[in-house]
Amino acid sequence: MTAKPSTPERAAELEGLRARLAETEEVLRAIRNGDADAVTLSTDGVIRYANRTFARLLKTPLEHVIGAELRSFVGSADQAD
């Protein structure tokens, strides 16, 4: 049987979890606000989510980015065989 953590241990763990949550929320805010480029791909390389910053990076309207294959934005010389 494992011992239950003490109150100070629980408080330290809770503080660590709060810090991680705050950091995650900050990253998500940056992605939503376009302060960072962001893209989510399906397993077959189709872009499922992208923010406007990522679309600007590709110099393509966002509505043309989502649903496209990522490889369509990569030059053939840079694609793996």
C-alpha positions in Angstrom: 0.0 0.0 0.0 1.4 3.4 -0.9 1.4 6.3 1.6 -0.8 9.3 0.9 1.1 12.5 0.1 1.3 15.0 2.9 -0.6 18.3 2.7 2.6 20.2 1.8 3.3 17.7 -1.0 -0.2 18.1 -2.3 0.1 21.9 -2.1 3.3 21.8 -4.1 1.8 19.4 -6.7 -1.3 21.6 -7.0 0.9 24.7 -7.5 2.9 22.9 -10.2 -0.3 21.9 -12.0 -1.6 25.5 -11.8 1.7 26.7 -13.4 1.4 24.2 -16.2 -2.2 25.1 -16.8 -1.3 28.8 -17.0 1.5 28.1 -19.5 -0.8 26.0 -21.6 -3.5 28.7 -21.6 -0.9 31.3 -22.6 0.2 29.1 -25.6 -3.4 28.6 -26.7 -4.1 32.3 -26.5 -1.0 33.1 -28.6 -2.2 30.5 -31.2 -5.8 31.9 -31.3 -4.5 35.5 -31.5 -2.2 34.7 -34.3 0.9 35.5 -32.3 2.2 32.1 -33.3 1.7 30.0 -36.4 -0.3 26.9 -35.8 -1.4 23.9 -37.8 -3.0 20.5 -37.0 -2.7 17.6 -39.5 -4.6 14.4 -39.9 -2.5 11.2 -40.1 -2.6 11.4 -43.9 -1.2 14.9 -44.0 -4.4 16.9 -44.6 -4.5 20.2 -42.7 -7.4 20.0 -40.3 -6.8 23.3 -38.5 -4.6 26.3 -39.2 -4.7 29.9 -37.9 -4.4 33.0 -40.1 -0.7 33.4 -39.2 0.1 30.0 -40.7 -1.9 30.9 -43.8 0.0 34.2 -44.2 3.2 32.2 -43.9 2.1 30.1 -46.8 0.8 33.3 -48.6 -2.5 31.5 -49.1 -6.0 32.4 -47.9 -7.0 30.4 -44.8 -10.0 28.9 -46.6 -7.6 27.3 -49.1 -5.3 26.0 -46.4 -7.7 24.0 -44.3 -8.5 20.8 -46.0 -5.5 20.9 -48.3 -2.6 18.4 -48.1 0.4 19.9 -46.4 2.7 18.5 -49.1 0.9 20.8 -51.7 2.7 23.7 -50.0 6.1 22.0 -50.0 8.3 22.2 -53.1 9.0 18.8 -54.8 12.7 19.1 -54.1 12.0 19.3 -50.4 9.6 16.4 -50.2 10.8 13.0 -49.0 10.9 10.3 -51.7 
